[in-house]
């Protein structure tokens, strides 16, 4: 039998069925016309419906802003991102960047690569210097060198999402701004890396005294938090594993000192981690000075005062300042406009909405949730639970309102857990009937207040961490996605002061654990359930978690390859 090729069969089909050719030609032309029409008249292949999109202005490309942008999935919005940084940086790995364990470009992702394709998103490389809530405008200034210098312009918004982060806090100590390195941005990590290498090169020059070499190779870290501790550990590994082989004469001259004003380092971690970290640093030769508060920084020495009032002067070659965060100027100005001038961060409600501003949201390090207290609403709660308006509250009535109360006031649930109580009934034991029958319990308002009087002791501020900011960004994006739907069908708890329900359930932070790398391939991990792990196994857990948390597969591959390169070839000591 004669065999036909594909093209021969295709040609024969056209000859046997002439109408087939007409159908294909018409379909191709009409289909191509439809595609061309949709591309010319729509966005991302969607034909415009004539409905005006609501404009969302997003300030910042950090953890909170990027998480919001990545999770927003509603084509009803037009998103305008404004930030002087056109990329997202994986900041937990910045200490690794300072010593060449990971390269700087491996931890950054261009912001234009982030976001859903069905959301109309644009980016402006500029810095916001003023927010005008009355006119719904933000005033911005382009970066130096753009448009023949710095150009100022304004952008309108329907919704404003403030995620500008925070800046390093110098506590107005003289000389800190001029003489210290900070570790908040990728550029900071690159600057520290160059200074470390330059210090070793400078100390290798001839005709220097031993005292001068010791000063140049004395690295001081101020701040015993996670960033300061991790940098000190990374620097110690860099020196002992790589630099001493390249600079053998510097081996006995290098010193690392960690200054901490509190009585211990890593005070936010479990006591077991704190004790292990201090003992390990002592074995590694890192000089940890506890209870030392910096008073002044000069170009060659730093002054610190102990709790006993004794002042000491320490010569140094490089200082890394990592003592906490402060408010950015644009946020300070905005806070004054809305009557929050005496606060350290923007106050928001439990839905991340800035207090006093219906269409402005703030999240991440620049904001803090002002959790409403139970005792402020206790009378309203009592009235809502008292459905028969009897003036007394039965246990059954209180239990029916329990779900909404725990959602609206998370401190209630935290208080029950801290006291190992099984439920609200345990709070009301003092009011039980003599026969123990809980159905007959009736509480007056005074007794109700007494039962809940200690609940607000569990109100806590969330830490300024990447984990909190990322969860807030994801939460707010989901709220925006369902804004229109929840306006019609609210899914939040009952409004204690008013009628109906809140649109959304309030933000609830879920702690997934914390890591503290301590050098020498050892890491301390504090995970949910009061589980503490310290050692090499935790280091591999740290590797896997940080690799999985990268914002893209590109950065994930780059970071893992950098770790492999370091294991095989060591860290790069080039001064670039």
C-alpha positions as CSV (number, residue, x, y, z in Angstrom):
1,X,0.0,0.0,0.0
2,X,1.3,3.4,-0.9
3,X,2.3,5.5,2.2
4,X,1.5,9.2,2.3
5,X,3.4,11.8,4.2
6,X,1.6,14.3,6.4
7,X,1.7,17.0,3.8
8,X,0.5,14.7,1.0
9,X,-2.5,13.7,3.2
10,X,-3.2,17.3,4.0
11,X,-3.1,18.2,0.2
12,X,-5.4,15.3,-0.7
13,X,-8.0,16.4,1.9
14,X,-8.2,19.8,0.3
15,X,-8.6,18.3,-3.2
16,X,-11.3,15.8,-2.0
17,X,-13.2,18.4,0.1
18,X,-12.9,21.9,-1.4
19,X,-15.2,23.4,1.2
20,X,-12.7,22.6,3.9
21,X,-10.3,25.1,2.5
22,X,-12.9,27.9,2.6
23,X,-13.8,27.1,6.2
24,X,-10.2,27.2,7.4
25,X,-9.5,30.5,5.6
26,X,-12.6,32.2,7.0
27,X,-11.9,30.9,10.5
28,X,-8.3,32.1,10.4
29,X,-9.2,35.6,9.1
30,X,-12.1,36.0,11.6
31,X,-10.0,34.6,14.5
32,X,-7.1,36.8,13.7
33,X,-9.4,39.8,13.5
34,X,-10.9,39.1,16.8
35,X,-7.4,38.8,18.4
36,X,-6.3,42.0,16.8
37,X,-9.4,43.8,18.0
38,X,-9.1,42.5,21.6
39,X,-5.4,43.6,21.7
40,X,-6.2,47.0,20.4
41,X,-9.2,47.6,22.6
42,X,-8.5,45.6,25.8
43,X,-6.0,45.0,28.5
44,X,-4.3,41.6,28.7
45,X,-6.7,40.2,26.2
46,X,-9.9,41.3,28.0
47,X,-12.3,43.5,26.1
48,X,-13.1,46.7,28.0
49,X,-16.5,47.0,29.5
50,X,-16.5,50.7,30.0
51,X,-16.4,50.4,33.8
52,X,-13.8,52.7,35.5
53,X,-11.2,50.8,37.4
54,X,-10.5,51.8,41.0
55,X,-6.9,53.1,41.3
56,X,-4.8,51.6,44.1
57,X,-1.5,53.4,44.8
58,X,1.0,51.2,46.6
59,X,3.9,52.9,48.3
60,X,6.9,50.5,48.8
61,X,8.3,47.3,47.4
62,X,9.3,45.6,50.6
63,X,7.8,42.5,52.2
64,X,4.4,43.9,52.8
65,X,4.0,45.7,49.4
66,X,5.3,42.8,47.4
67,X,3.1,40.3,49.2
68,X,0.1,42.5,48.5
69,X,1.1,42.9,44.8
70,X,1.8,39.2,44.3
71,X,-1.6,38.1,45.8
72,X,-3.9,40.7,44.4
73,X,-6.1,39.0,41.8
74,X,-8.9,41.3,40.8
75,X,-8.9,43.0,37.4
76,X,-11.3,45.7,38.8
77,X,-8.2,47.5,40.1
78,X,-5.5,49.6,38.5
79,X,-2.3,49.4,40.7
80,X,0.3,52.1,40.6
81,X,3.5,51.1,42.5
82,X,5.7,53.9,43.7
83,X,9.1,53.2,45.3
84,X,12.7,54.4,44.9
85,X,13.7,50.8,44.7
86,X,12.6,48.9,41.6
87,X,13.1,45.5,43.1
88,X,12.1,43.3,46.0
89,X,15.0,42.2,48.3
90,X,14.9,39.1,50.5
91,X,16.2,40.9,53.5
92,X,16.7,37.9,55.9
93,X,19.7,37.0,53.7
94,X,21.4,40.4,53.8
95,X,23.9,39.2,56.5
96,X,24.9,36.5,54.1
97,X,25.4,39.1,51.3
98,X,27.8,41.1,53.6
99,X,30.3,38.2,53.5
100,X,29.8,36.8,50.0
101,X,28.0,33.7,51.1
102,X,25.2,34.8,48.8
103,X,25.5,37.3,46.0
104,X,23.5,40.5,46.0
105,X,21.7,39.8,42.8
106,X,20.6,36.4,44.0
107,X,18.3,37.9,46.6
108,X,16.5,40.6,44.5
109,X,13.7,40.3,42.0
110,X,12.6,43.2,39.7
111,X,9.3,44.5,40.8
112,X,8.0,44.5,37.3
113,X,8.3,40.6,37.3
114,X,5.9,40.4,40.3
115,X,2.1,40.5,40.2
116,X,-0.8,38.9,38.4
117,X,-1.2,39.3,34.7
118,X,-4.9,40.1,34.9
119,X,-4.2,43.2,37.1
120,X,-3.2,46.4,35.4
121,X,0.0,47.3,37.2
122,X,2.6,50.0,36.5
123,X,5.7,51.2,38.4
124,X,7.2,54.6,39.0
125,X,10.8,54.9,40.4
126,X,10.3,57.7,42.8
127,X,10.0,58.5,46.5
128,X,6.8,59.8,48.1
129,X,7.5,62.8,50.3
130,X,3.9,63.9,51.2
131,X,0.5,62.3,51.5
132,X,-2.6,64.4,51.2
133,X,-5.6,62.4,52.4
134,X,-8.1,65.3,51.9
135,X,-7.5,65.5,48.1
136,X,-6.5,61.8,47.8
137,X,-3.1,62.6,46.3
138,X,0.5,61.5,47.0
139,X,3.3,63.8,46.1
140,X,6.5,62.2,44.8
141,X,10.0,63.1,43.8
142,X,11.9,61.1,41.1
143,X,15.4,59.8,41.9
144,X,18.4,61.9,41.2
145,X,19.5,61.7,37.5
146,X,16.0,61.0,36.2
147,X,14.4,63.7,33.9
148,X,17.4,66.1,34.3
149,X,17.4,66.0,38.1
150,X,14.7,65.4,40.7
151,X,11.2,66.0,39.3
152,X,8.2,66.4,41.6
153,X,4.7,65.2,40.6
154,X,1.5,64.1,42.2
155,X,-0.6,60.9,41.8
156,X,-4.3,60.5,42.5
157,X,-5.7,57.4,44.2
158,X,-9.0,55.8,45.2
159,X,-7.2,53.5,47.7
160,X,-3.8,54.1,49.2
161,X,-1.7,51.2,50.6
162,X,1.3,52.5,52.6
163,X,4.1,49.9,52.9
164,X,7.2,52.1,53.0
165,X,8.8,50.1,55.8
166,X,11.1,51.9,58.4
167,X,14.6,53.3,58.7
168,X,17.4,52.5,61.1
169,X,17.0,54.1,64.5
170,X,20.0,56.1,65.6
171,X,18.4,57.3,68.9
172,X,20.0,60.7,68.0
173,X,23.4,59.5,69.3
174,X,26.2,61.7,68.0
175,X,28.3,60.3,65.2
176,X,26.1,57.3,64.3
177,X,24.8,58.6,61.0
178,X,28.3,59.7,59.9
179,X,30.4,56.7,61.0
180,X,28.3,53.6,61.1
181,X,27.1,51.1,58.5
182,X,23.5,50.0,58.6
183,X,22.0,46.8,57.4
184,X,18.6,47.5,55.9
185,X,19.1,47.5,52.2
186,X,21.1,45.6,49.6
187,X,23.4,48.6,49.1
188,X,24.2,48.5,52.8
189,X,25.3,44.9,52.6
190,X,27.4,45.6,49.6
191,X,29.0,48.5,51.4
192,X,29.8,46.4,54.4
193,X,31.3,43.7,52.3
194,X,33.6,46.1,50.5
195,X,34.7,47.7,53.8
196,X,35.6,44.4,55.4
197,X,37.8,43.4,52.4
198,X,39.3,47.0,52.3
199,X,40.1,46.7,56.1
200,X,42.2,43.5,55.5
201,X,43.9,45.1,52.5
202,X,44.7,48.2,54.5
203,X,46.0,46.2,57.5
204,X,48.4,44.4,55.1
205,X,50.2,47.6,54.1
206,X,53.8,48.2,55.3
207,X,54.9,50.7,57.9
208,X,51.8,50.3,60.1
209,X,52.1,49.8,63.8
210,X,50.5,46.7,65.4
211,X,48.1,49.0,67.3
212,X,46.9,50.5,64.1
213,X,46.5,47.1,62.5
214,X,44.5,45.9,65.5
215,X,42.2,49.0,65.3
216,X,41.6,48.5,61.5
217,X,40.8,44.8,62.1
218,X,38.4,45.5,65.0
219,X,34.8,45.0,63.8
220,X,32.1,46.3,66.2
221,X,28.4,45.2,66.0
222,X,25.9,47.3,67.9
223,X,22.7,45.5,68.7
224,X,22.1,42.0,70.0
225,X,19.0,41.3,68.0
226,X,18.7,38.6,65.2
227,X,20.3,40.8,62.5
228,X,23.3,41.9,64.7
229,X,23.9,38.3,65.9
230,X,23.6,36.8,62.5
231,X,26.0,39.3,61.0
232,X,28.6,38.7,63.8
233,X,28.3,35.0,63.2
234,X,28.6,35.4,59.4
235,X,31.6,37.7,59.8
236,X,33.3,35.2,62.1
237,X,32.9,32.4,59.6
238,X,34.2,34.6,56.8
239,X,37.3,35.5,58.7
240,X,38.1,32.0,60.1
241,X,37.2,30.0,57.0
242,X,38.4,32.2,54.2
243,X,40.2,35.4,55.0
244,X,42.9,34.1,57.5
245,X,44.2,31.8,54.7
246,X,44.5,34.8,52.4
247,X,45.8,37.1,55.1
248,X,47.8,34.9,57.5
249,X,49.4,37.8,59.3
250,X,46.0,39.1,60.3
251,X,44.9,35.9,62.1
252,X,45.9,37.0,65.6
253,X,44.8,40.7,65.0
254,X,41.2,40.3,64.1
255,X,38.6,41.0,66.8
256,X,34.8,41.0,66.7
257,X,32.9,42.8,69.5
258,X,29.1,42.8,70.0
259,X,27.6,45.6,72.1
260,X,24.1,45.1,73.6
261,X,22.3,47.5,76.0
262,X,20.2,44.7,77.5
263,X,21.3,41.9,79.9
264,X,21.2,39.3,77.1
265,X,21.3,38.9,73.3
266,X,18.3,37.6,71.4
267,X,15.9,38.5,74.1
268,X,12.9,37.8,71.9
269,X,13.9,34.1,71.7
270,X,13.5,31.3,74.2
271,X,15.9,31.4,77.1
272,X,17.6,28.2,75.9
273,X,18.5,29.8,72.6
274,X,19.9,32.9,74.4
275,X,22.1,30.9,76.7
276,X,23.4,28.7,73.8
277,X,24.2,31.8,71.6
278,X,26.1,33.6,74.3
279,X,28.1,30.4,75.2
280,X,28.9,29.7,71.5
281,X,30.0,33.3,70.9
282,X,32.3,33.0,73.9
283,X,33.8,29.8,72.5
284,X,34.3,31.4,69.1
285,X,36.1,34.4,70.6
286,X,33.4,37.0,69.8
287,X,33.5,39.5,72.7
288,X,29.9,40.1,73.8
289,X,29.6,43.2,76.0
290,X,26.1,43.1,77.7
291,X,24.6,46.2,79.4
292,X,26.7,48.5,77.2
293,X,24.9,51.5,75.8
294,X,26.6,53.6,73.1
295,X,26.8,57.3,73.9
296,X,29.0,58.6,71.1
297,X,30.7,57.5,67.9
298,X,33.9,59.2,66.5
299,X,35.7,58.3,63.2
300,X,38.1,56.0,65.0
301,X,36.5,55.0,68.4
302,X,33.2,54.4,70.0
303,X,32.1,55.3,73.6
304,X,29.9,53.0,75.6
305,X,28.5,53.3,79.1
306,X,27.7,50.4,81.4
307,X,24.7,50.3,83.7
308,X,27.0,51.2,86.6
309,X,27.9,54.4,84.8
310,X,31.4,53.4,83.7
311,X,32.3,54.9,80.3
312,X,34.8,53.1,78.0
313,X,36.3,54.1,74.7
314,X,36.8,51.3,72.1
315,X,38.9,51.8,68.9
316,X,37.4,50.3,65.8
317,X,37.9,49.8,62.1
318,X,34.2,49.3,61.2
319,X,30.9,49.5,63.0
320,X,27.6,47.9,61.9
321,X,24.6,49.5,63.6
322,X,21.6,47.2,64.1
323,X,19.6,48.5,67.1
324,X,16.0,48.7,65.8
325,X,13.8,50.8,63.5
326,X,12.6,54.4,63.3
327,X,9.8,56.2,61.5
328,X,10.4,57.6,58.0
329,X,9.9,61.4,57.5
330,X,7.0,61.0,55.1
331,X,5.2,58.8,57.7
332,X,5.9,61.3,60.5
333,X,4.4,64.1,58.5
334,X,1.3,62.1,57.6
335,X,0.9,61.1,61.3
336,X,0.8,64.8,62.3
337,X,-1.8,65.5,59.7
338,X,-4.2,62.8,61.1
339,X,-3.6,63.5,64.8
340,X,-1.1,60.7,65.5
341,X,1.9,62.8,65.9
342,X,2.8,61.4,69.3
343,X,3.0,57.8,68.1
344,X,6.0,55.8,66.9
345,X,4.2,54.2,64.0
346,X,0.9,54.6,62.1
347,X,-2.0,53.2,64.1
348,X,-4.4,51.0,62.2
349,X,-7.5,49.1,63.1
350,X,-7.6,45.3,63.0
351,X,-8.4,45.4,59.3
352,X,-5.1,47.4,58.6
353,X,-7.0,50.6,57.8
354,X,-5.4,53.7,59.1
355,X,-7.5,55.1,62.0
356,X,-9.5,58.1,60.8
357,X,-9.0,57.3,57.1
358,X,-11.5,55.1,55.3
359,X,-9.5,54.5,52.1
360,X,-5.9,54.4,53.4
361,X,-4.3,51.2,54.6
362,X,-0.9,50.7,56.2
363,X,1.1,47.5,56.8
364,X,4.5,46.3,57.6
365,X,7.1,48.1,59.7
366,X,5.6,51.5,59.2
367,X,2.4,50.6,61.0
368,X,1.1,49.0,64.2
369,X,-2.3,47.5,64.8
370,X,-4.2,49.3,67.6
371,X,-6.1,46.3,69.0
372,X,-9.4,47.4,70.6
373,X,-9.7,46.3,74.2
374,X,-12.6,44.3,75.6
375,X,-13.1,46.6,78.6
376,X,-13.6,49.6,76.2
377,X,-16.6,47.7,74.7
378,X,-17.7,45.6,77.6
379,X,-21.1,47.4,77.9
380,X,-21.8,47.1,74.2
381,X,-20.8,43.4,74.3
382,X,-23.1,42.8,77.2
383,X,-26.0,44.5,75.4
384,X,-25.4,42.4,72.2
385,X,-25.3,39.2,74.2
386,X,-28.4,40.1,76.2
387,X,-30.9,39.2,73.5
388,X,-34.0,39.3,75.7
389,X,-33.0,42.7,77.2
390,X,-33.4,41.3,80.7
391,X,-30.5,43.2,82.1
392,X,-28.8,39.9,83.0
393,X,-26.8,37.5,81.0
394,X,-27.2,33.8,81.0
395,X,-24.3,31.5,80.2
396,X,-26.2,30.2,77.2
397,X,-26.6,33.8,75.8
398,X,-22.9,34.4,76.4
399,X,-21.8,31.2,74.6
400,X,-23.9,32.0,71.6
401,X,-21.9,35.3,71.2
402,X,-18.6,33.6,72.0
403,X,-17.5,33.0,68.4
404,X,-17.9,36.7,67.4
405,X,-16.2,37.9,70.6
406,X,-13.1,35.7,70.0
407,X,-12.8,36.8,66.4
408,X,-13.2,40.5,67.2
409,X,-11.0,40.3,70.3
410,X,-8.2,37.8,69.9
411,X,-6.9,38.5,73.4
412,X,-9.8,36.6,74.8
413,X,-8.6,33.3,73.2
414,X,-5.0,34.1,74.2
415,X,-6.1,34.7,77.8
416,X,-8.0,31.4,77.9
417,X,-4.9,29.5,76.6
418,X,-2.5,31.3,79.0
419,X,-4.7,30.3,81.9
420,X,-5.3,26.8,80.5
421,X,-9.1,27.3,80.5
422,X,-11.3,25.2,78.4
423,X,-13.8,27.9,77.6
424,X,-15.7,30.9,78.7
425,X,-17.5,28.8,81.3
426,X,-14.2,28.7,83.3
427,X,-14.2,32.5,83.4
428,X,-17.6,32.4,85.0
429,X,-17.0,29.8,87.7
430,X,-17.3,32.4,90.4
431,X,-20.8,33.1,89.3
432,X,-22.0,29.5,89.1
433,X,-25.2,28.5,90.9
434,X,-24.8,26.6,94.2
435,X,-26.1,23.4,92.5
436,X,-23.5,23.7,89.8
437,X,-26.1,24.1,87.0
438,X,-24.6,26.5,84.4
439,X,-28.0,26.9,82.7
440,X,-29.3,29.0,85.6
441,X,-26.3,31.4,85.8
442,X,-27.4,35.0,85.4
443,X,-24.7,37.8,85.4
444,X,-25.2,41.4,86.0
445,X,-23.0,43.9,84.1
446,X,-20.7,44.3,87.1
447,X,-20.1,40.6,87.4
448,X,-19.6,40.4,83.6
449,X,-16.9,43.1,83.8
450,X,-15.2,41.3,86.6
451,X,-15.0,38.1,84.6
452,X,-13.3,39.9,81.7
453,X,-11.2,42.3,83.6
454,X,-7.9,40.5,83.0
455,X,-8.4,39.6,79.4
456,X,-6.8,42.7,78.0
457,X,-3.5,41.8,79.6
458,X,-2.9,39.6,76.5
459,X,-3.0,42.5,74.1
460,X,0.4,42.5,72.4
461,X,2.0,44.5,69.6
462,X,3.2,42.4,66.6
463,X,7.0,42.3,66.0
464,X,8.4,44.3,63.0
465,X,9.4,41.2,61.0
466,X,9.3,40.1,57.4
467,X,6.9,37.3,58.5
468,X,4.3,39.7,59.9
469,X,4.6,42.1,56.9
470,X,4.2,39.2,54.4
471,X,1.1,37.9,56.1
472,X,-0.4,41.4,56.3
473,X,0.1,41.9,52.5
474,X,-1.5,38.6,51.7
475,X,-4.5,39.3,54.0
476,X,-5.1,42.8,52.5
477,X,-4.9,41.5,48.9
478,X,-7.6,39.0,49.7
479,X,-9.7,41.7,51.3
480,X,-9.4,43.8,48.1
481,X,-10.2,40.8,45.9
482,X,-13.5,40.3,47.8
483,X,-14.3,44.0,48.6
484,X,-17.4,44.2,46.4
485,X,-18.7,40.8,47.4
486,X,-18.3,41.4,51.1
487,X,-20.0,44.8,50.9
488,X,-23.2,42.9,50.0
489,X,-22.6,39.8,52.2
490,X,-20.3,40.7,55.2
491,X,-18.4,37.8,56.6
492,X,-16.8,39.5,59.7
493,X,-17.9,39.5,63.3
494,X,-20.9,41.4,64.7
495,X,-20.4,45.1,65.2
496,X,-20.4,45.6,68.9
497,X,-21.0,49.3,68.5
498,X,-23.5,49.5,65.7
499,X,-25.7,47.3,63.5
500,X,-24.8,44.5,61.2
501,X,-21.4,42.8,60.7
502,X,-18.0,43.9,59.7
503,X,-17.1,43.3,56.0
504,X,-14.1,41.0,56.8
505,X,-12.7,39.0,59.6
506,X,-9.9,41.0,61.2
507,X,-6.2,40.3,60.5
508,X,-4.9,37.4,62.7
509,X,-1.1,36.8,62.7
510,X,0.0,33.2,62.7
511,X,3.6,32.8,64.0
512,X,5.4,30.1,61.9
513,X,8.7,30.1,63.8
514,X,11.9,32.1,64.0
515,X,15.5,31.3,63.1
516,X,18.8,32.6,64.5
517,X,21.9,31.5,62.5
518,X,24.9,31.3,64.9
519,X,27.7,30.4,62.6
520,X,29.6,27.2,62.1
521,X,26.7,25.6,60.3
522,X,24.6,25.8,63.4
523,X,21.2,27.5,63.7
524,X,18.7,28.0,66.5
525,X,15.1,27.5,65.6
526,X,12.1,28.4,67.7
527,X,8.9,26.8,66.2
528,X,5.3,26.8,67.2
529,X,4.4,24.5,70.1
530,X,7.3,25.7,72.2
531,X,9.7,23.6,70.2
532,X,13.3,24.6,70.3
533,X,16.0,23.1,68.1
534,X,19.7,24.1,68.0
535,X,22.4,22.6,65.9
536,X,23.3,21.4,62.4
537,X,19.9,19.9,61.8
538,X,18.3,23.3,62.3
539,X,20.8,24.8,59.8
540,X,19.5,22.4,57.1
541,X,15.9,23.3,58.0
542,X,17.0,27.0,57.7
543,X,18.3,26.3,54.2
544,X,15.1,24.6,53.1
545,X,12.8,27.2,54.5
546,X,14.7,30.2,53.1
547,X,15.0,28.6,49.7
548,X,11.2,27.9,49.6
549,X,10.4,31.4,50.7
550,X,12.1,33.1,47.7
551,X,9.8,35.2,45.6
552,X,10.5,33.5,42.3
553,X,12.1,30.3,40.9
554,X,14.9,32.5,39.5
555,X,16.1,33.7,42.9
556,X,15.5,30.3,44.4
557,X,17.9,28.7,41.9
558,X,20.5,31.5,42.3
559,X,20.5,31.3,46.2
560,X,20.8,27.5,46.2
561,X,23.6,27.7,43.6
562,X,25.4,30.3,45.8
563,X,25.3,28.0,48.8
564,X,26.7,25.2,46.7
565,X,29.4,27.4,45.3
566,X,30.4,28.5,48.8
567,X,30.6,24.8,50.0
568,X,32.9,24.0,47.0
569,X,35.0,27.1,46.5
570,X,34.6,29.2,49.6
571,X,33.5,32.8,49.7
572,X,34.7,35.4,47.2
573,X,37.1,38.0,48.7
574,X,37.1,40.4,45.8
575,X,36.7,44.1,46.8
576,X,33.7,44.7,44.5
